[in-house]
Structures are given as C-alpha cells and as structure tokens.
C-alpha cells in the first residue's frame, strides 16, 4: 500500500511510524527519510480550449500534458495552470501577459473566464487574441509554454439578442423637444401640441424618409440643420438614398468629416462614381492594410519585415537578415548576409556574360574556369573531390596538388611527381632525361624509373632520405671513380640496397666479446678455406648481350669493366665450414657474400697459435745447445 504525504518541505528530514487504524498494537519501527529537492519542471501542458462569452474569452484546460497524459499522474506537485494572453502570435509568456491562473482542485483541469487584459483594460473587440498555458509546481518551477490557441471577441449584435427580449421597461430615453411631422407645416400644428422651446428639433418627413430634413428652433424661427455624421447611422446613406447627381463638389452641404467609412454602405461608391483625378494625395491619409494587390508599385522607400515573391517553391525573400533565393524544391540557392556581407551561391557564378571572365562551376568536379577576351577557355582549376586540386593550361599540360603529392604532367610527354606518400621524387612515361641544374635537398626518396637518366649538380640526402633507383637501374658516378684514395674501403651495400660507411670503432659496436671466437672456432675450419678462381656472372652476361646485339666488339663498353678471371672464396663453402661470422646472408638466410676483410681477423688465433709453437721450438733448440 502506498501513502501520499502532501505538504512536506523539500530537503527536510522526517520520521514516520505506522500501525493499523483503530488498533492498540505497538507502533512500527521509526522510518526516517529526507525529502529531495525538486529540480524537474512540470511537462509542457496541452493546448488551451477557447470559447467566447459576452465580451470575454472562456479558457478551459482538459487536465492533460502535450503528450496526452494526465498531468497530475506525471507531475503530481502542480499547484496552478497560468493563463497568458496576448494579441501577438507565438508570444513568449512573461509577467506582463499573465491573465490569471486555473487553481488546482482535485486532479482535474478547470476553466478561467478572461474579460480583461493583464494591464486591466478590456479585451479589444474584433482582434485575434492568443492564449498559452504555463504549469507551475509547488517549488516554483515552470513548464515550457503550451502551444497557442486563438479567439476573437465580438460585439453584441442583433443575432445575440432573442426577439422580444428588450421591451419598453428595459429602455430608458427622453425624446425631449424632438418633433416629427408628416406635413411641411412647422409645429405646433394643433392646440394640444407643446409650444416650441429654443433648441427644439423638428424632423420634417413630408417628403418621405429619403427627403427628411432636420430643423432647429432658435426661439423665433426653424433653422435648417445640415445632417452630420452623428445623425447618420452606419450604412444609412446608400445608393437608394442618393439621387443621380444629388451630391456635387460645387453644391456640397455636408460638413467636414460628416461622412466617414461607417456612414457609407458596402460597395455604394464604385469607380464610375469618382471623377478622374478627384482623389489626390491630399485626400489620402496614411494607408494601413493587411494585404495589397497591385500591378506596379512605385515608392521611394518600402519599409517592412520581409518582402517575398512567394511562400513556397522557387522564390526570393528580402528581410533584415539579407537576401535569400530558393529553387522549386524549396532548397536555398542564394544567401547574402546583411550582418557580415558573406555570400552563398550554389549555382554557376560568372563575373561577366562573355569575353574575359571567371566562372565558378559547382559539381563533380568543382571548377574555376578562366576565359580570355575571345571567350576561349584559357585555364582551369579543378577539385576532383578526392583530395586532388588540378590546374590545367590552355593545352594538355596539367599541374595537380594533392594531400600526398605534387604532380606535373603532359599526356603527350610524361609525368613528374613529388610524392610524400613514399617520400620520393619520381617520373613515369617520359623518354628523356630529368635535369636538375641546381642542388636538390631531399628529406624523402628520389626515384628514377627504369630507362631514364637523372642529371644534377648535386643531390643531398638529409636525415633519413634516400637516393633510390629502380631494381634494373645502375648507379654511375664518374666523379666518384676519379676521386682516388689509398685508405681502406669503408662502404657497404646492404641487402636493402642502402649504402653505408663501414666502421670499426667500439662506439658503433655492442656486446663486444674478445674470448669466444679465439677459444671456440676450430682452426682446422679456417685452414680448409679454399681459394677459388671464377668469372663474374653479371659482367659475362653483359658481354654476351653486347655480342648478341652488335657482334664482335673492338673494345668493351666503357660503362663496365671488361670481364676477367677473379680470385676469391665461395660463400656457400665458407658457410658449410661453420664460419658463419664470415658470411653475408640474404634476407631469406641464403649465403650471399664473404666478409673478406674479416678473414684476416679470423686467422689471428691461428697465427697466435703458430707463433706460440714457434717460440717453444726456438726455446727447445736453445736449451739443446
């Protein structure tokens, strides 16, 4: 069973004990709790239900929230439903719009009759009024405003009064000295008629209602009184009451302001009744209208919230934020901001219709086109939408900038790229040399494809940079060959093709061990190293190719050394002897070379052993003597 304890303060501690009603049993143990602080505002209320009374608006709340739930089920702490009213649509409820509240009685909705505005003035007639709810709970938290409802307060008309409802006992008026006769003879016309008094009025209806005249007794004579606006009821003068030509400008007897819009029946004055140029600027006051339909409007200044050519579809709007244009699908295509001058144009932009001009063309790819004075396309910058910006000249040559490379190419000649993806410089489909007249500093790779030549004064490889060649390309450096030295060789070509300086300093070595090799390597294996003579396979194949192509040669190609018999060791033989420290291996572990400079080092333990044996023999010979 649940028990609701209303009226408790927030963030307060309470203790509760219970026992059955009417029982003398012991009370339950004390249950202590602390109320929480309400931070959850009520939900958004449902839309007000409006109806009209006499000069009032009846506002009804059905007790639900905007989602159709019973408000007191989802927010039981609601104390009141505030009613806000305004003549402005979509108004924001504030203290100045509060007309009253529907106080909570039970768990139902309620009604509020609104007859006055929040400032105390009466509701205006024939004006659309808007009403919104705001829910308030016990902690003073407020909900979001409800959706608005609207109503118009109308004046009481004949349709609102049932026939016979107003009788003589309900009307109080005094005819005073108003006299009416149906003959042209002024009153008094009989002995029983009250004598005339100054200020009495005489309505002469002898000429019928249309020709009735109003006269005033000045004490001695009846003076004709012109009909004024106050004497004419709204719509009382119509076409039936005016004879043709009865009112002319020259013979007008109507007082200034006597005839206003309320005195003219609907459609009683047509265009045919107004002389040409009879209505000029002086006859027209300020014009206020909710709608004006016209062909051509001429004005020096037009002030307005917005000017639109339509409410949907293809249209243009002009308001305080700027100029906007929309296509037939209601998608905005143009936006000119009045605040910062920024511009959005989704279609093609042209600086001129013809001749020398610039065009921005959206699409895939986006293009910036340049035209010469003859309207011929002279150049183009294109964004291919994949991180590539291309620049085209008037011919076929192109220049492209991407997030990983810069590319220059001519479809008829070739392709040059600076590529940061592989940190390199390379070219393809080109039948001539690349000539770099100035030094090139590269932090990446410089790649020359097969069949091409690179001419340069100098190429510097910085940090981890490389001069990288295709597998079938040779490195030829005549200047390197010309620079001679008597020092030991110190260049190594690694299995990855990298050229490195060979060193012997301890600074470049780790795990230095001076004992293992000398004590464990069998001298017999070193003694089995077999010197071998052979011919270089690459030199021999090049020679064979030259002979197949050109026949017998008078001299060998100067780019290569002439084949000759060489002396050396076989890497596989050294490996089989277990002398792996003297073998160079491929990445796959196959014997590939012999470290000839290490062979002499490997002989040192054997030489030391021979030296020791020689010393012993010499010592023995000396002792024997």
Beta strands, then each sheet from edge to edge (+ up, - down):
strand 1: 13-16
strand 2: 31-34
strand 3: 49-53
strand 4: 56-61
strand 5: 78-86
strand 6: 98-103
strand 7: 110-114
strand 8: 128-137
strand 9: 149-152
strand 10: 178-181
strand 11: 201-204
strand 12: 213-217
strand 13: 222-225
strand 14: 306-308
strand 15: 315-319
strand 16: 322-326
strand 17: 332-337
strand 18: 343-345
strand 19: 349-350
strand 20: 357-361
strand 21: 366-371
strand 22: 377-383
strand 23: 388-392
strand 24: 398-402
strand 25: 405-410
strand 26: 414-419
strand 27: 424-428
strand 28: 434-436
strand 29: 440-442
strand 30: 445-448
strand 31: 454-456
strand 32: 459-461
strand 33: 466-469
strand 34: 491-493
strand 35: 499-501
strand 36: 532-535
strand 37: 565-568
strand 38: 583-585
strand 39: 591-594
sheet 1: 1+ 2-
sheet 2: 3+ 4- 7+
sheet 3: 6+ 5- 8+ 9-
sheet 4: 10+ 11+ 12- 13+
sheet 5: 14+ 15- 16+ 17- 18+
sheet 6: 19+ 20- 21+ 22- 23+ 24- 25+ 26- 27+ 30+ 33+
sheet 7: 28+ 31+
sheet 8: 29+ 32+
sheet 9: 34+ 35-
sheet 10: 36+ 37-
sheet 11: 38+ 39-
end
